[in-house]
Amino acid sequence: MDFHSTRRNVFYTQTDEDAGFAAGFTQDWMARSAQKIDTQSYPFERAQRHNSDLPTSKNYMHTRYNIPAITYEVGDETDRGAIDTSAAIFAQEMMYILTEDL
């Protein structure tokens, strides 16, 4: 997971076809989180991208370890309370998914 800020709340991910190890993780994580987040106060999108030759941490981690790698961008003007609330939900849902198979 690589964190940045930009003009909007967006998650840059691999495409579903390029998922590699842990296929379905990103789709499940986004869907489960979206069910609990107030998207009026924290609208977000998932932007699927094929890996490119650009030297980014997302591309490196996915190519090197064949794992889901995500760039988590938060909007510069997004309400800070909405960021806090949504970040907690994203973190909880990620941990639920990662521990379900234990």
Buried (B, 14 or more C-beta within 10 A) or exposed (E): BBEEBEEBBBBBBBEEEBBBEEBEBBBBBBEBBBEEBEEEEBBBEBEBBEBEEEEBEBBBBBBEEEBBBBBBBBBEEBEEEBBEBBBEBBEEBBEEBEEEEE
